[in-house]
């Protein structure tokens, strides 16, 4: 129970649904159909050298290793690296009602990751755009994120895909940055839809999978697979933050690691402060 007597987020959680063999067969069949179209396209493509060992050697799923690499890497082929100078963070639909349905990650861990990424972005001076959908239906933004972004305007919209709201697009465009880091509840909709849409509009999209959550594990898996096939780059909350930091000697480094709340980094900084105070005392 929560402090006000109502149900807490943890009270609303239930064990993840187990899927039957027949349901899993349907998913595998759909993937097989999609892969068959990819294989047919490869066979009919005159630019593919079919005499090479790469073409004759097939992966278990029927794709050539070369084709598999091109599908899985997507936007990793871009020349410009992700930095704190070219990135913008987009938070989508981190709302109380939606959090009660998350099943692939513990609620407290999800909040920890979202807030950690947000604090790291603030420390690095990275622009943050935040949007919610139909708060009368899905509730307000979670209080922890609202507190961290107290000085930011929240764009409340009605569209399912955040990228379909012109205000969201304009807010991202106003930053002048072309690398967009996206989080969302749920992973397969509120994260995947805008990440893919931004990609089509010329952005390099990064999906922060562990700062997002889905209503079942299979929905999350399918959402991530769809994003990767489209060219979105999947990342973790702390991984993308330290990539943005770039240099542990940077003046923002301690604030970034403190914001991320990684246990080992907290211990390292604690030891650093201890040795510094010991040296001064001696």
C-alpha positions in Angstrom: 0.0 0.0 0.0 1.1 3.6 -0.6 1.4 6.3 2.1 -2.1 7.6 1.2 -3.7 4.2 1.6 -4.1 3.5 -2.1 -2.5 0.7 -4.0 1.3 1.2 -4.7 2.9 0.4 -8.0 4.3 -2.8 -6.6 0.8 -3.8 -5.4 -0.4 -3.5 -9.0 2.3 -5.8 -10.4 1.6 -9.4 -11.1 3.8 -12.3 -12.4 4.6 -12.1 -16.1 2.2 -14.0 -18.3 3.4 -17.3 -19.6 2.7 -18.0 -23.2 1.5 -21.2 -24.6 3.4 -23.2 -27.3 0.7 -22.4 -29.9 1.1 -18.6 -29.2 4.9 -18.8 -29.6 4.5 -20.8 -32.8 2.4 -17.9 -34.2 5.1 -15.4 -33.4 7.8 -17.6 -35.0 5.7 -18.1 -38.1 5.3 -14.4 -38.5 9.0 -13.9 -38.3 9.6 -16.7 -40.8 7.2 -15.0 -43.3 9.1 -11.7 -42.9 12.4 -13.4 -43.4 11.2 -15.2 -46.5 10.5 -11.8 -48.1 14.0 -10.6 -47.2 15.5 -13.7 -48.7 13.5 -13.4 -51.9 14.6 -9.8 -52.3 18.3 -10.8 -51.8 18.0 -13.6 -54.4 16.5 -11.2 -57.0 18.9 -8.4 -56.3 21.4 -8.2 -59.2 23.9 -6.2 -57.1 24.5 -9.2 -54.8 27.4 -11.4 -55.9 25.9 -14.9 -55.5 29.2 -16.6 -56.2 30.8 -15.4 -53.0 31.1 -17.6 -50.0 29.0 -15.1 -48.0 26.1 -15.7 -50.3 26.3 -19.5 -50.3 26.7 -19.7 -46.6 23.4 -19.2 -44.8 22.5 -18.4 -41.2 20.1 -20.6 -39.3 17.3 -18.2 -40.0 17.9 -18.3 -43.8 19.6 -15.0 -44.2 23.2 -14.6 -45.5 25.7 -13.3 -42.9 26.2 -10.2 -45.0 22.5 -9.4 -45.0 22.1 -10.1 -41.4 24.9 -7.7 -40.6 23.3 -4.9 -42.7 19.9 -5.4 -41.0 21.3 -5.5 -37.5 23.6 -2.6 -37.7 21.3 -0.1 -39.3 22.2 3.5 -38.3 25.5 2.3 -36.8 27.0 3.1 -40.2 26.5 6.9 -39.6 29.8 8.7 -39.5 29.0 11.3 -36.8 29.5 10.0 -33.3 27.0 10.6 -30.5 28.2 13.4 -28.2 26.7 15.8 -25.7 26.9 18.5 -28.4 24.6 16.7 -30.9 22.1 14.8 -28.8 18.6 15.5 -27.5 16.7 13.4 -25.0 13.0 12.6 -25.6 10.9 11.1 -22.7 7.5 9.7 -23.8 4.6 8.8 -21.6 6.2 8.1 -18.2 2.8 8.2 -16.5 1.5 6.7 -13.3 -1.3 4.7 -15.0 1.0 3.2 -17.6 3.7 2.3 -15.0 1.1 0.0 -13.3 1.1 -2.2 -16.4 4.8 -2.6 -16.8 5.9 -6.3 -16.5 9.4 -6.7 -18.0 11.3 -4.6 -15.5 10.7 -3.8 -11.8 9.0 -0.5 -11.3 11.7 0.8 -8.9 14.5 -0.2 -11.3 12.7 1.5 -14.2 12.3 4.7 -12.2 15.9 4.5 -11.1 17.1 4.2 -14.7 14.8 7.0 -16.1 15.8 9.5 -13.4 19.5 8.5 -13.6 19.5 9.2 -17.3 17.6 12.4 -16.8 20.1 13.7 -14.2 23.0 12.8 -16.3 21.5 14.6 -19.3 20.9 17.7 -17.2 24.5 17.6 -15.9 25.8 17.5 -19.5 23.5 20.3 -20.6 21.6 18.1 -23.1 18.2 19.4 -24.1 15.3 17.3 -22.9 11.8 17.2 -24.5 9.1 15.5 -22.4 5.6 14.5 -23.5 2.6 12.7 -22.0 -0.6 11.4 -23.6 -4.2 11.9 -22.5 -3.5 12.3 -18.8 -7.2 12.0 -18.0 -6.9 8.4 -19.1 -3.3 7.4 -18.2 -2.6 9.7 -15.3 0.0 12.4 -14.7 3.7 12.0 -15.2 5.4 10.0 -12.4 6.3 12.5 -9.6 10.0 11.6 -9.6 10.4 12.7 -13.2 8.2 15.7 -12.7 10.5 16.8 -9.8 13.6 16.3 -11.9 12.2 18.3 -14.8 10.4 20.9 -12.8 11.6 23.7 -15.1 10.6 21.9 -18.3 7.3 22.2 -20.1 5.4 19.0 -20.6 3.6 18.5 -23.9 0.4 16.7 -23.3 -1.0 15.2 -26.5 -3.6 12.8 -27.7 -1.7 11.1 -30.5 -0.5 7.5 -29.9 2.8 8.2 -31.8 4.4 11.2 -30.1 6.1 12.1 -33.5 2.6 12.7 -34.9 2.2 15.8 -32.7 3.8 18.8 -34.4 4.6 20.4 -31.1 6.9 17.5 -30.2 8.6 17.6 -33.5 9.1 21.3 -33.3 10.5 21.1 -29.8 13.1 18.5 -31.0 13.9 20.5 -34.2 14.4 23.7 -32.1 17.4 22.1 -30.4 19.2 21.8 -33.8 20.4 18.4 -32.8 20.1 15.3 -35.0 20.8 12.4 -32.6 17.7 11.7 -30.6 17.7 9.5 -27.5 14.2 8.1 -26.8 12.6 6.5 -23.7 9.0 5.5 -23.4 6.2 3.5 -21.8 5.5 1.2 -23.5 8.6 0.0 -25.3 6.8 -1.4 -28.4 4.6 1.7 -28.9 5.6 4.9 -27.1 9.3 4.2 -27.6 9.3 2.4 -30.9 6.8 4.5 -32.9 8.6 7.9 -32.4 12.1 6.4 -32.6 11.3 4.9 -36.0 9.4 8.0 -37.2 12.3 10.3 -36.3 14.7 8.0 -38.1 12.6 8.4 -41.2 12.9 12.2 -40.9 16.7 12.1 -40.9 17.5 11.7 -37.3 19.8 9.0 -35.8 17.6 7.3 -33.2 18.7 5.6 -30.0 16.2 3.6 -27.9 17.0 3.3 -24.2 15.6 -0.1 -23.6 16.2 -0.3 -19.8 14.7 3.2 -19.3 11.5 2.0 -20.9 9.0 -0.8 -20.1 6.4 -3.0 -21.7 3.3 -4.8 -20.7 4.7 -8.2 -21.5 8.1 -9.6 -22.4 7.1 -10.7 -25.8 5.8 -7.3 -26.7 9.1 -5.7 -25.6 11.0 -8.3 -27.6 9.0 -7.6 -30.7 9.2 -3.9 -30.3 13.0 -4.0 -29.9 13.3 -6.3 -32.9 11.2 -3.9 -35.0 13.3 -1.0 -34.0 16.6 -2.7 -34.8 15.3 -3.8 -38.2 14.4 -0.2 -38.9 17.8 1.0 -37.9 17.2 2.4 -34.4 20.2 1.8 -32.1 19.3 0.0 -28.8 21.3 1.3 -25.8 21.2 1.1 -22.0 20.7 4.1 -19.8 24.2 4.2 -18.2 25.9 3.1 -21.5 24.5 6.0 -23.4 25.2 8.4 -20.6 28.9 7.6 -20.3 29.1 7.7 -24.1 27.8 11.3 -23.9 30.2 12.1 -21.1 33.1 11.0 -23.2 35.9 11.8 -20.7 36.0 10.9 -17.1 38.2 13.9 -16.4 35.4 16.3 -17.6 34.1 18.6 -15.0 30.6 17.1 -15.3 31.8 13.5 -14.7 31.1 13.3 -10.9 27.6 14.7 -11.4 26.9 12.3 -14.2 28.0 9.2 -12.2 26.2 10.5 -9.1 23.0 11.0 -11.2 23.3 7.5 -12.7 23.4 6.0 -9.3 25.6 3.0 -10.3 26.7 1.3 -7.1 30.3 0.7 -8.1 30.7 4.3 -9.3 29.3 5.6 -6.0 31.9 3.5 -4.1 34.7 4.8 -6.3 33.8 8.4 -5.7 33.3 7.7 -2.0 36.8 6.3 -1.8 38.1 9.2 -3.8 36.6 11.7 -1.3 38.0 9.5 1.6 41.5 9.6 0.3 41.4 13.3 -0.4 40.2 14.1 3.1 42.8 11.8 4.5 45.5 13.5 2.5 44.4 16.9 3.7 44.2 15.8 7.3 47.7 14.3 7.1 
